[in-house]
């Protein structure tokens, strides 16, 4: 175990580069067999953050020889139009993955859109069908962010067996699936959230801490068990800060942790890499 005074930085950017290089080779091999991997996004056209995020995903998709497109929904778009588009994407054999970029415009029933998306193309792993497969331990696409975190655990040879793990956050796209994926790795898992009583004490008992609560720098270094492994899945903009910060106070947590992800550069790049990996896997299933 690395010394607490010199924690290992879990470098998501470096691992994402390795994954993208592998995906590019696999995509080119598919193209030689007549299959062109393709991902489509459904995104709110008036949400700058969503548009920027989808643009980044499309950039890296292109680098990996994956084709991409998007269907923009504005405030005048109807529920029927969005549902018809998803039906079209479900039936289009040239499309291997579909991303429903949260949030859609408020007048759109997003859960209904997700329910319509077929699990075979749910490369973000966030529909109830995909989550049900995860809960049952059956094959299926796993949620992109938790999947990216497991790839980091594997890269740095972090064995979860018998470890006490805490996931702070209970969302369907991160907290809940992360807890299930840690259970699959034989960790003993506690799920906590912003309203958990005695949260610092629960964190101090944990060997692995996954912070996914959406509160800037909430987890402090003195909450940690010495030598804990800290996975910060938060991404928060704070006025006066030169860059976005995570849910953990990095400097103080780095003093106590044996391993820690930075923000930015830790979990974020792995989310995109995992989404693209699921897309290539979906295309490979056609061979």
N, C-alpha and C positions, 0 to 999 in steps of 0.2 A: 504494500500500500504506500503511495507517495506520501511524503511528509506533509503535515497540515500547513507548514509555513511556505510550502512551494507547491500549490495545487496544480494539477494537470488541467489545462484549458481544453475543453472538448470542442474541437474546431469543426463546426458544421460547414463552413465554407470549403475547407480542404476536402472533406468527405464528399460534399456535393459535387465537386469537380471530378472526383474519381467515379462517382455514380453516373454523371452525365457522359463521361468518356465511354463507359460501358454501354450506356443506352444508345449513344450514337452508333457504335459498332453493331449493336443488335438491330437498330432501325435500318441501317444500310443493308444488313443481311436480309431483313424482311423485304426491302424494296427489290432486291435481286430475285425474290420469289413472287413478286407481283403484289405485295401487300404494303401499303403506305400508311404507317401509323398516323392517326388523326385524332385530335381533341377539339371539342367545341365548348365554348363558354356561353352561358346566359347571364347577362350582367346588367345592372342598373346604369343607364347612360348618364344619369345626373349625380352619380356618386364618384367624386374624383379619386378617393382612396381605392375603391373597387376597380375603377378603370386602370389606375396605375398598377395595381396588383396583377390584373389580368394581362396587361401589356408586358409585365416582367415575365409572367409565365409563358406567354407566346414567344417572347425573345429566346428563352432557354429551350422551349420546344423546338424552335427553328434550328438552334445550335445542335440539337440532338437528332436532326433530320426527321422531326415530327411535324406534320402539318397541323395548322390550327385555324380556327375561325371564331367569331363571336356573334351573338344575337343580342342587340342592345334593346333594353326596355326602358322607355321614358314614362313620364307621368301620364301620358295619354294612352299608353299601351293597355290593352285589356287582358283580363284573366284568360279569356278564350284564346287570344293570340299567343300568349305564352304557353298555354297547354298544348295548343296545336303544334307549336315549334318543338316542344319536348317529344310529342308523339312522332313527329317527323324524324327527329334525331334518333329515337328509339329504333325506328324501322330502317334507318339508313345504314346499310352494311359497310359503307365506306368510312363511317364514324365509329371509332373504338372507345372513346371516352367522352363523357359529358360532365362539365363542371357547372353547377348552379352556384353562382357567386353570391354569397350572403353579404349585405342584405339586398333583396330586391325592393323595388318601390313599395311604400307602405300599403298601397291599395291592392297589391298582389298577394294572394294567399300562398305564401311561400311553402308551408307544409304540404299543401295540395300539389304543388309543383314537384316537390321532392318525392311524394308518394307515387307520382306518375312515372318518374324516372326508373328505368329498368336497372336492376342490380348488376347486370352484366356490363353496363356502361357507367356505373357509379364509381368512377375512379377516385373520387374524393372520399368514398366510403362513409357517407353521412345519411343515407336514407334509412328508414326503419328496417327495411329488409336487410341491408348490409350490417346494421348494428345487431340485428337479430342473429345473423350468421356468426358474428363475433361472439355474442353471448353464448351461443350453443357450441362454440368451438368448431364450427364448420368452415370449409374453405370459402373465401370471398375477399373482396377488396377491403383493406383496412383503412381507417381514417388517416389522411395524409400526415397530419402533424404527429400523432402518436406513433405512426409507422416510422416516421423520420427519427423520432427519439429512440425507438428500438434499434434502428440502424446505427445510431451513435453508440448505444450500449454495446452492440456487437463489435464495432470497430475498436473500441477501447477495452474490449474483453471484460466487461462488467457483468459478473455473475450475480443474478438476482436471487438465486436459490437460498431460501431461509432468511433473506433480508427483510427488515421492517421498512416498508415504503409508505410514504404519504403523498397523496395527490391533492393539492389544494385547488379546487375548482370542480364543478359538476356539470359542465356543458356536454351536450350530446356530441360535439365535434372534437372535444379534447379531454376533459376531465374523466367522464364515464368510460369512454373507450380506452383511455390510458390505464385506468385502474384494471380493466379486464385484461389488457395486454401484459401488465405486470403480473397479474395472477397466472397467466399462461406460462410465465417465466418463474413460477414457484416462489414469488415474493408473498409476504403477508401484507395486505394492503389496507390502509385506512383512507377513506375519502372524506375530505374536509372542505370547508368553504368559508366565505367571509363572515358568516354568522356562527361559526363553530366556537363554542365556549372553550377557553383554555387552549387555543390553537398553538401558542408558543411551546407549551409543555408537550403537546403531541408531536410537534416537529422535533423537539429535543430527543425524542425516543426513536427517531427514524434514521435508518442508514442511507436511504434514498429519498430525496425530496424533489417532487415535481411541482413547480409553482405555475398555475394556470388560472389565476383568479381575476386577472385584469385590473390590479391595483398597483400603481407604480411603487416599487421598492418597499413593498409591505413586509416581506420577510427579511429580518435583520440577522446579522451574524451571530448575535448572542442567543438566537433561537435554535441554532444548529448543534447537533451532536458533533463533537470533534471528529474530523475525518469523514463527515457525511459527503455523499455525492449529490450535487445540486444541479437540477435540470430546470432552467428558467425558460418557460414557454410564453412569458409575458412580453408585450410590446406596447409601450406607452409613451406618448408625447407629453413632455413636461416643460412648461414655460421656463425659459432661462437655461435649459440644458442644451448643450451643443448637439446631442444625438438622442435618439429614443432610448428609453431604459426599460428594463424588465420588471418583473414582480418581486425580484430580490435586490436588495441593496448590495451591489456587486462587491465593493471594496471590503465591507465588513464580512460578507459571506465568504469571500476568497481567503480571509484570514483563518477561517475555521474549517473550510471544506478541503477534501483531498482531491476532488475533481469538480469542475464547474463549467457551465456553458456561458459564454459571453452574450451580451445583447448590445448591438447586433452581431451577427456572425456565428450564432450557435444553432438554435432550433430553426430559425426562419428559413435559411437555405435548404434545410433538410425537408421542409414541408413541400416546397416546389419540386425538389428532386424525387420525392416519393410519389407525388401526383403523376409526374412524367413516367416513373417506373411502372406504376399501375397501368398507364396507357399503353406502354410498350408490351406489357404482359398480356393485356386484353387483345392486342393485335396478334401476338404470338399464338394465342389460343386458336386462331383461324388456320394455322399451318397443319 
